[in-house]
Structures are given as structure tokens and as C-alpha cells.
Amino acid sequence: MEAIMSNATISDIAKKAHVSIGTVSNVLNKKGNVKVDTIRRVEEAAKSLNYFRNEDALSIRQKDSTVVALVMPKLNDQTNPLYTNIYHELKRRNLSLKLYETNANEITEQACYQQINQQNYQAVLVINPLASEKTLQTWLNNSIQPTILSTSGSLQFNLTKITKKIDNKNIFVVKDELSLGFYKYFPNHPVIENSMRDIYRLLKDHNNFTIILFDDKLASRIENILNNMSDKEIKIILLTSKNIVSFKPTPKKDIFHYSANKTALDFVSSMATDKTHEINIYQTNYKLFTNESVHSSINILMLDTPFSEILAGLIDDFYSKYQIKVNIHTKNFNEMRTILSSNKLEDYDLIRLDISDFNWYGPDIFQSLKQFPSLETIIKKLSNWNKYINLNQIPYALPLDPSVQMMLYQKDIFDNSILQKQFIEKYNRSLQPPTNYAELADFSEFLGNLNIPEKNDFSPISLINNTGTLIASEFLPYYYSLGGQISYDDNVFEFDAETFIKTFELYKKVRQQSRITKTSWWDSETTDFNNQKTALIIGFTNHLTNINQTNYGIAPIPGNTPALGGGVIGISKNSHKTEAATLFLQWLYQYQIQHEIALMGGDVPANDLFFELEIYEQFPFLSYSTRLYSTGKRKTKLDANKPINTLLFEKIIGTQIYNGIENKLNPATVLLNLNNDLIKNRSKLMGGNYHHHSKS
């Protein structure tokens, strides 16, 4: 049964809680020095009265408004996705939206601004105005600088992908005056009205031309008309925010896409800045690539992960288009280690490697991708993924389900007034998600030692019990964030002793207050967070896809030097089916396939893909994660010419950290034991079965 919204006032709450109106106001606004018992009484009274805070009414009383005005031609099929996403993004920021429609009429447009001047708005957003920015500014009689989405506004679409695609001198553009005004981006081409009479006449009287339009329903209608005009050479270019899902090629139609959600996020973010920002578009129609392969099957070696299951569900499409069967051979972690170390790879055409193994094994088992021209476009699009592509500036692989560490936190913990008060009293600062390792240690100590009802049995965080490589992933990012380095000189591994000791002490402090999981992987950590047993979870993004849709916040890990994870895929040196292997990669790295994989929580990287609304709402942290790779780090080399066996290196570090804590050793002894263990295993760390190191 739905809760009935109450008309209760602050006075009603004050009366029920037996406090003053000022005290209620302080509690609701999280201000003032109010006693814990009083906070509890006020919050319980508000809850029992079904009190609802009216943000619109609040904005009238407050000097700083919480309402944003949006001026645009009309709310219709083309503008509704952008409007809806702007509305929801503002709502997430505790702001509301007021819409003004101009109907692309100059008099109505000016009247809208006269109405805006009579209200109190935090910002004014404008889409496709008729008047110039200078004129709009004169119409606004206050200091608000409008944020404008137009050809000359602070927010603009970058349509060069379309202009580069135009290979026909005969171009006609269908006018979209009542939506986003894309036609204005093509000033040198004839514009026709969005009228079926005019469009029929154009199709009948002309041949060998391209028509550019911005309405997917109109595009489908024209496509159907052209099916009955087989003698016509007419190409359609469609730009739309709709995700048109199709696994069929459209040789006479190129589909370009912009993300309405990403545009809305950029629009709202631009309220606080006057910088010009461009919105990218992407070609999304399904492609059929030239098949030069004579082979009927290829074999892929992969780690058994959720991603391998996702891929297995899609490969039937590849077979149906190219009649090449894809055999996916999945192995568990230990089986994969055995295969790689024994170099028994002759049966595989494509191999998925963990990013930690890329420098160590990559040059020996992968062919350089430079020799495959068909992959040049993909590599160029992935220019921000060099750590997952290049070895000594030569492309050997493509990123496949990459991941990076990030932090999710339970908002209920950090929004709780009583916990806030307790934390401020102890640490003389507000309770916020920790931004560095010392803050994480303080938060762990605070929550771990707390004994009040509002704690709700939360532990600060879950950590791995005794798996060395995973403990290293908990320790090393914080060592790096504090400025720590690891070098190799005169056959000795060197850590910054002071930083190592500081990190060890902080890690020990965090671990003492944590839930220690007995499993050897991160599944129990996600379970603890889902069951509201832990306030924080720090993990790799490809594991966080198992997190429930709850009221959590998203942040970088403390110190913002996350470990890089996930993997790469490359063509095996043993493969004699390179035509089929490259064809598979072309198929895999096209938008329609990437989009399907993202819907299931996987990642074959494509720009802005995680901002698509259906993905953004299901996995909101994935869009946030894209900004974290630039600060991410994984020790795969000691210097440019010295690859290292990363997993063994991390296992030794994590094992010695664990032994030091379990045996209550001082940090200096732990560091000494670690250095001795690294020296003892130097040949395995630097040499091993692969002797490419001197040349890589």
C-alpha cells in the first residue's frame, strides 16, 4: 500500500517531539548543535507524521533557488528523452525543473523569458533558441548566465562524423525546428520542411542524393517508400538518441547516435561553468565485414568469468553471419596459470590474458596487430586504452572486459544525523566517504568501535582473509597513493621504507575493524554489502556488477590510485586462422555487440556507452569508472626493459603482509622479510620460462 503524503508542518513536528520550531529546523537541515536524543525524537516525530519536505516551496523562501528553468521549442518524441534525463539528473541533485515551450515562435520565446524574470531560478537551460545568446542575455534581467545547447552555445554537438561520411554532393537536410535544431549544423546544404508532401516530391523528382534527418519514425517511413523505388540511389543518414537495436546491416541507411542521458549530464554540469563543451555522436548501425577466411571455426581461450558467459550467449550471431563457429574454452584461474606457464597454446587462435600478465606473456604469445589493417580503426578508437593495447608502443591486444577499483558506500550511513554528530565530536570534521587512506582508517575505527542503535550492525568494510594476490590489491593502491615507489636496482627490489611502514600500520588498523572473509575471491564482499553488513565496498568494477540496486554512493577509492584489472584479447602466434580471428574482433568491437554486452554488465570499451540510460540506471558506477583508468596503476614492469611476473610479485607481497599481521611483526621486519622473499624468487620474477625480457 502506498504511503499517504501528509500535510504535516514543522510546527506539528515540534509539538509532537516537545521541542522548539528552531530545533526541528536545525535537525531537518542538519545544522546546529542538537543533542542525540533530541535528533532521534524529531526524526521519529517526522516519520510518524509522514512529513514530506516540499523542495519547491523551500526554493521560494530561500535565497538560493532549487528550481531550474528549461526553455525549448516543444516537448515531443525527439526532445522527450533529453527532457526526461535532465529532469531525473536535477532530481538526483535535489533540484526541480520548470519547462517553457516556445513552439519555435519569436514572440512566444520572448514571453517565456518575461515569465522567467518573475520567478526565482537557480539556472536557465536553453535548447535550440531562435534568438542569439546576446539577445537572450538582454531578456534576462538578472545575473543568470543561460546555458545554451545550440550551434553557437556553450554546449554543442560535434557532427564531424556525419560530415566526413557525406560522399555525395547532393545533400538535403530535413528541418527539425521544433526539436534540437540539428539542421542548423548544415548551413551549406538545402533544407526541406518536415512535411510528407515535400519529402514525397523530393524522393520522386531527384535521384542519387543523401537525405539527413533526425526522426527515427520518419527514417523508417522513407525507408519503406524507397523499397518501392528500386531504381533510386538514395542514402539515408539518421541522427537519433534512440538506441535502435538491430543485428541486420542497413546498406542504404547510416545510423548515428547521441546519448540523451550523457547530454543531460553534460547540460546540468555546465550550469556551473562557462566553458564550451562538445557532445560526441557515434555510428551505431550493424555492419557486415568482408569475410576472407576459408576456415569454419576458431578457438578462444578465456578465464571462466561472467564475461565468458555473456560472450557465449552472443556468438551465434557471428556464426549466422559468417558461418564460422567460435569455440570458447574457459578455464579456472589455476588451469589458466598452468597453460600459460607450460606454453601449451597451439590449439588457440585468440587468447584472453589478464592485464597483470600482458607484459609478462604478451610478446611471446601474441602476434602484433600492426600487420592487420582491418583492426586499425578499432585501435584508433581505443586511443585512451594504451595500457591494454601496447607493448613498447606496438599494439598486441585489445581491452576485453577491463576493470578498475572503485568504492561504493551506503548513503544511509553517511546521511545519518546522529552518526554525523558522533563523528564530528570525535574527529572535528564531518562524516564523509573517505578520500585518503588515513580517513579510511579513521572511519573504520569510528564505526568499528561504535555502539549505538543507528550503527545497525554495520562493519566498515570486508577484506580478504589470506589470499596473497588479493591482499596485495588491498595494500598496494594505498602504498602508491601515499607516494610509495617500487624500484629494482643492483638485483634488489627497493620500497620506500617510511611509506611502506605508514601504509602497513594504516592497513593493520583498517583490518582490525573489518569483516574478514574466508573465500578466496570477492563474492563474499559483494554479498556483505548487498546484505547491508558493510558500509563500504572497494572492488573491481567487473565484480561490482553483482551489487543490488540500492541507495549507494559512488567514489574513487581512498587515495585515488586504483589497481587496474580485467583483461586483453590478442591473436595467438600459433594461429593459422588470422583472417577469421580479425573478423571476430571486428564483429566484437562494433556498437551493437558492445551495447548488448554492456546491458549484461560486461565491457568491450566504447565511448560513452555506459551513459546510455538503460545501462546507467542498472550499473551507475560503470559510467563513473571511465574517469578512473587514467589514475589507475598495476606493477607489470620494473622499468621499460624489465617486465615482471606481476601475479607472483603480488602474491609474495600479500603473503608477507598477511604473515606480518598474523604474527604481530613490526613493519620494519615485514619489509625485511618481503625483500628477502623477493630476492629469493628473483629468477621466477624476472626470468621464468620466457626469455623475452631483454628485448621487450
Backbone hydrogen bonds, N-H to C=O, Kabsch-Sander energy under -0.5 kcal/mol:
donor,donor_aa,acceptor,acceptor_aa,energy
6,S,50,N,-1.4
13,I,9,T,-1.9
14,A,10,I,-2.6
15,K,11,S,-2.4
16,K,12,D,-2.3
17,A,13,I,-2.6
18,H,14,A,-0.9
19,V,14,A,-2.2
24,V,20,S,-1.8
25,S,21,I,-2.5
26,N,22,G,-2.3
27,V,23,T,-2.3
28,L,24,V,-2.8
29,N,25,S,-2.0
30,K,27,V,-1.1
31,K,26,N,-3.4
34,V,32,G,-1.0
39,I,35,K,-2.3
40,R,36,V,-2.2
41,R,37,D,-2.1
42,V,38,T,-2.6
43,E,39,I,-2.6
44,E,40,R,-2.5
45,A,41,R,-2.2
46,A,42,V,-2.7
47,K,43,E,-2.1
48,S,44,E,-2.4
49,L,45,A,-1.7
50,N,47,K,-1.3
51,Y,46,A,-2.7
54,N,52,F,-0.6
55,E,53,R,-1.0
58,L,54,N,-2.0
59,S,55,E,-1.9
60,I,56,D,-1.0
60,I,57,A,-0.5
61,R,57,A,-1.3
62,Q,58,L,-2.1
65,S,63,K,-0.8
68,V,96,S,-2.6
69,A,123,A,-2.5
70,L,98,K,-2.8
71,V,125,L,-3.0
72,M,70,L,-0.5
72,M,100,Y,-2.3
76,N,74,K,-0.8
80,N,76,N,-2.7
83,Y,79,T,-2.7
84,T,80,N,-3.0
85,N,81,P,-1.9
86,I,82,L,-2.4
87,Y,83,Y,-2.6
88,H,84,T,-2.2
89,E,85,N,-2.2
90,L,86,I,-2.5
91,K,87,Y,-2.2
92,R,88,H,-2.0
93,R,89,E,-1.0
93,R,90,L,-0.5
94,N,91,K,-1.8
95,L,90,L,-2.9
96,S,66,T,-2.6
98,K,68,V,-2.6
100,Y,70,L,-3.0
102,T,72,M,-1.9
103,N,73,P,-3.0
105,N,102,T,-1.4
109,E,105,N,-2.6
110,Q,106,E,-2.1
111,A,107,I,-2.0
112,C,108,T,-1.9
113,Y,109,E,-1.3
114,Q,110,Q,-1.6
115,Q,111,A,-1.9
116,I,112,C,-2.1
117,N,113,Y,-1.9
118,Q,114,Q,-0.5
118,Q,115,Q,-1.0
119,Q,116,I,-1.7
121,Y,119,Q,-0.7
122,Q,67,V,-3.1
123,A,67,V,-0.7
125,L,69,A,-3.4
126,V,147,T,-2.8
127,I,71,V,-2.8
128,N,149,L,-2.5
136,L,132,S,-2.6
137,Q,133,E,-2.1
138,T,134,K,-1.4
139,W,135,T,-1.7
140,L,136,L,-1.4
141,N,139,W,-0.7
147,T,124,V,-2.6
148,I,146,P,-0.6
149,L,126,V,-3.0
150,S,148,I,-0.7
150,S,155,L,-1.7
153,G,150,S,-0.6
155,L,148,I,-2.3
156,Q,277,H,-2.5
158,N,279,I,-3.0
159,L,157,F,-0.8
162,I,159,L,-1.1
163,T,159,L,-2.1
164,K,160,T,-2.6
165,K,161,K,-0.6
165,K,162,I,-0.6
166,I,162,I,-1.1
167,D,165,K,-0.8
171,I,169,K,-1.1
172,F,210,T,-2.4
173,V,190,P,-2.6
174,V,212,I,-2.8
175,K,192,I,-3.0
179,S,176,D,-1.6
181,G,176,D,-1.4
184,K,181,G,-1.3
185,Y,182,F,-2.2
186,F,183,Y,-1.7
189,H,186,F,-1.5
192,I,173,V,-2.7
195,S,193,E,-2.4
199,I,195,S,-2.5
200,Y,196,M,-2.8
201,R,197,R,-1.9
202,L,198,D,-2.1
203,L,199,I,-2.6
204,K,200,Y,-2.2
205,D,201,R,-2.5
206,H,202,L,-1.6
209,F,233,E,-1.1
210,T,170,N,-2.8
211,I,235,K,-2.8
212,I,172,F,-2.9
212,I,210,T,-0.5
213,L,237,I,-2.6
219,A,215,D,-2.2
220,S,216,D,-2.0
221,R,217,K,-2.0
222,I,218,L,-2.5
223,E,219,A,-2.3
224,N,220,S,-2.1
225,I,221,R,-1.9
226,L,222,I,-2.6
227,N,223,E,-1.2
228,N,225,I,-1.5
229,M,226,L,-1.7
232,K,229,M,-2.1
234,I,232,K,-0.8
235,K,209,F,-2.3
236,I,252,K,-2.6
237,I,211,I,-2.5
238,L,254,D,-2.7
239,L,213,L,-2.0
240,T,256,F,-2.2
244,I,242,K,-1.1
245,V,243,N,-1.0
246,S,244,I,-0.6
250,T,286,Y,-0.7
253,K,250,T,-1.9
254,D,236,I,-2.7
255,I,253,K,-0.5
256,F,238,L,-3.5
256,F,254,D,-0.5
257,H,282,Y,-3.0
258,Y,240,T,-1.4
260,A,258,Y,-0.7
263,T,259,S,-2.5
264,A,260,A,-2.2
265,L,261,N,-2.5
266,D,262,K,-2.6
267,F,263,T,-2.6
268,V,264,A,-2.7
269,S,265,L,-2.3
270,S,266,D,-1.8
271,M,268,V,-1.2
272,A,269,S,-1.2
273,T,270,S,-1.5
277,H,154,S,-3.4
279,I,156,Q,-2.9
280,N,278,E,-0.5
282,Y,257,H,-2.3
284,T,255,I,-2.7
285,N,255,I,-0.9
289,F,287,K,-0.5
292,E,290,T,-0.8
298,I,325,K,-2.4
300,I,327,N,-3.0
301,L,350,L,-2.5
302,M,300,I,-0.5
302,M,329,H,-2.5
304,D,331,K,-2.8
305,T,303,L,-1.1
309,E,305,T,-1.4
310,I,306,P,-2.0
311,L,307,F,-2.7
312,A,308,S,-2.0
313,G,309,E,-1.2
313,G,310,I,-0.5
314,L,311,L,-1.7
315,I,311,L,-1.3
317,D,314,L,-1.7
318,F,314,L,-0.7
319,Y,315,I,-2.0
320,S,316,D,-2.4
321,K,317,D,-1.5
322,Y,318,F,-2.2
323,Q,319,Y,-2.7
325,K,296,S,-2.9
325,K,323,Q,-0.5
327,N,298,I,-2.8
327,N,325,K,-0.6
328,I,326,V,-0.7
329,H,300,I,-3.6
329,H,327,N,-0.7
330,T,328,I,-0.8
331,K,302,M,-2.1
336,M,332,N,-2.5
337,R,333,F,-2.0
338,T,334,N,-2.0
339,I,335,E,-2.3
340,L,336,M,-2.4
341,S,337,R,-2.5
342,S,338,T,-1.7
343,N,339,I,-0.8
343,N,340,L,-0.6
344,K,339,I,-1.5
345,L,343,N,-1.5
348,Y,345,L,-1.7
349,D,299,N,-2.6
350,L,299,N,-2.0
351,I,570,G,-2.3
352,R,301,L,-2.9
353,L,351,I,-0.6
353,L,568,V,-2.3
355,I,566,G,-2.6
357,D,354,D,-1.8
358,F,354,D,-0.7
358,F,355,I,-0.6
359,N,355,I,-0.5
361,Y,357,D,-3.1
362,G,357,D,-0.8
362,G,358,F,-1.7
364,D,361,Y,-1.3
365,I,361,Y,-1.7
366,F,362,G,-2.5
367,Q,571,I,-2.7
369,L,395,P,-3.2
370,K,395,P,-0.6
371,Q,368,S,-0.8
372,F,369,L,-1.7
375,L,372,F,-2.1
376,E,373,P,-1.6
379,I,375,L,-2.4
380,K,376,E,-2.4
381,K,377,T,-2.0
382,L,378,I,-1.3
383,S,380,K,-1.1
385,W,382,L,-2.2
388,Y,385,W,-1.8
389,I,386,N,-1.4
390,N,386,N,-2.5
391,L,394,I,-2.5
394,I,391,L,-1.2
396,Y,389,I,-3.0
397,A,389,I,-1.3
398,L,569,I,-2.0
400,L,567,G,-2.6
401,D,603,D,-2.8
403,S,565,G,-1.5
405,Q,563,A,-1.7
406,M,539,G,-2.1
407,M,555,A,-2.7
408,L,537,I,-2.4
409,Y,553,G,-1.9
410,Q,535,A,-2.5
411,K,409,Y,-0.7
411,K,551,N,-1.7
413,I,410,Q,-1.1
414,F,410,Q,-1.2
415,D,411,K,-2.1
416,N,413,I,-0.7
420,Q,416,N,-2.4
421,K,417,S,-2.3
422,Q,418,I,-2.5
423,F,419,L,-2.4
424,I,420,Q,-2.6
425,E,421,K,-2.2
426,K,422,Q,-1.3
427,Y,423,F,-3.1
428,N,424,I,-2.2
432,Q,430,S,-0.8
440,L,436,N,-1.8
441,A,437,Y,-2.3
442,D,438,A,-2.3
443,F,439,E,-2.7
444,S,440,L,-2.5
445,E,441,A,-2.3
446,F,442,D,-2.8
447,L,443,F,-2.9
448,G,444,S,-2.4
449,N,445,E,-1.8
450,L,446,F,-0.6
450,L,447,L,-0.5
455,K,452,I,-1.7
456,N,453,P,-1.6
458,F,455,K,-1.8
459,S,533,K,-3.0
463,L,515,R,-2.6
465,N,517,T,-1.2
465,N,519,T,-0.6
468,G,466,N,-0.7
471,I,467,T,-2.4
472,A,468,G,-2.3
473,S,469,T,-1.3
474,E,470,L,-0.9
474,E,471,I,-0.6
475,F,471,I,-1.5
476,L,472,A,-3.0
478,Y,475,F,-0.9
479,Y,475,F,-1.7
480,Y,476,L,-2.8
481,S,477,P,-1.8
482,L,478,Y,-1.3
483,G,480,Y,-1.9
484,G,479,Y,-2.3
487,S,494,E,-2.3
489,D,492,V,-2.6
492,V,489,D,-1.2
494,E,487,S,-2.9
495,F,493,F,-0.5
496,D,485,Q,-0.8
497,A,495,F,-1.0
500,F,496,D,-2.9
501,I,497,A,-2.6
502,K,498,E,-2.1
503,T,499,T,-2.7
504,F,500,F,-2.7
505,E,501,I,-2.2
506,L,502,K,-2.1
507,Y,503,T,-2.9
508,K,504,F,-2.6
509,K,505,E,-1.9
510,V,506,L,-2.4
511,R,507,Y,-2.8
512,Q,508,K,-1.9
513,Q,509,K,-0.6
513,Q,510,V,-1.1
514,S,511,R,-1.0
515,R,461,I,-2.5
516,I,514,S,-0.7
517,T,463,L,-2.9
517,T,515,R,-0.7
525,E,522,W,-0.6
526,T,522,W,-1.7
527,T,523,D,-2.1
528,D,524,S,-2.4
529,F,525,E,-2.0
530,N,526,T,-2.7
531,N,527,T,-2.2
532,Q,529,F,-1.6
533,K,528,D,-3.2
534,T,528,D,-0.8
535,A,459,S,-2.4
536,L,460,P,-1.7
537,I,408,L,-2.2
539,G,406,M,-2.0
539,G,537,I,-0.5
541,T,404,V,-1.4
543,H,540,F,-2.1
544,L,540,F,-1.4
545,T,541,T,-0.7
546,N,543,H,-1.4
547,I,544,L,-2.3
550,T,548,N,-1.9
552,Y,550,T,-2.1
553,G,409,Y,-3.1
555,A,407,M,-2.5
559,G,435,T,-3.0
560,N,557,I,-2.8
564,L,633,K,-1.0
565,G,403,S,-3.4
567,G,400,L,-1.2
568,V,353,L,-2.7
569,I,398,L,-2.5
570,G,351,I,-2.0
572,S,349,D,-2.5
572,S,570,G,-0.5
573,K,365,I,-2.2
575,S,572,S,-1.3
581,A,577,K,-2.3
582,T,578,T,-2.8
583,L,579,E,-1.8
584,F,580,A,-2.1
585,L,581,A,-1.9
586,Q,582,T,-2.3
587,W,583,L,-2.4
588,L,584,F,-2.6
589,Y,585,L,-2.2
590,Q,587,W,-1.0
593,I,590,Q,-0.6
594,Q,590,Q,-2.5
595,H,591,Y,-3.1
596,E,592,Q,-1.7
597,I,593,I,-2.2
598,A,594,Q,-2.3
599,L,595,H,-1.9
600,M,596,E,-0.7
600,M,597,I,-0.9
601,G,598,A,-1.8
602,G,597,I,-2.4
609,L,606,A,-1.7
611,F,608,D,-1.6
612,E,609,L,-1.6
615,I,612,E,-1.4
616,Y,612,E,-3.4
617,E,613,L,-2.7
618,Q,614,E,-0.6
619,F,615,I,-3.3
622,L,619,F,-1.7
623,S,619,F,-0.6
624,Y,620,P,-1.1
625,S,621,F,-2.1
626,T,622,L,-0.8
626,T,623,S,-0.6
627,R,624,Y,-1.3
628,L,625,S,-2.0
629,Y,625,S,-0.7
631,T,628,L,-1.0
632,G,628,L,-0.6
632,G,629,Y,-0.7
633,K,562,P,-2.7
636,T,634,R,-1.3
638,L,642,K,-3.1
639,D,642,K,-0.6
642,K,639,D,-1.7
644,I,636,T,-2.0
645,N,685,L,-1.8
646,T,356,S,-0.6
646,T,644,I,-1.8
649,F,645,N,-2.6
650,E,646,T,-3.0
651,K,647,L,-2.1
652,I,648,L,-2.4
653,I,649,F,-2.0
654,G,650,E,-2.9
655,T,651,K,-2.4
656,Q,652,I,-2.2
657,I,653,I,-2.3
658,Y,654,G,-2.5
659,N,655,T,-2.7
660,G,656,Q,-2.2
661,I,657,I,-2.0
662,E,658,Y,-2.8
663,N,659,N,-2.5
664,K,661,I,-0.9
665,L,660,G,-2.7
669,T,666,N,-0.6
670,V,666,N,-1.9
671,L,667,P,-2.5
672,L,668,A,-2.1
673,N,669,T,-2.8
674,L,670,V,-2.4
675,N,671,L,-2.6
676,N,672,L,-2.3
677,D,673,N,-2.3
678,L,674,L,-2.4
679,I,675,N,-2.4
680,K,676,N,-2.4
681,N,677,D,-1.5
682,R,679,I,-1.5
685,L,681,N,-2.3
686,M,682,R,-2.9
687,G,683,S,-2.1
688,G,683,S,-1.6
690,Y,687,G,-0.7
695,K,692,H,-1.5
696,S,692,H,-1.0
696,S,693,H,-0.5
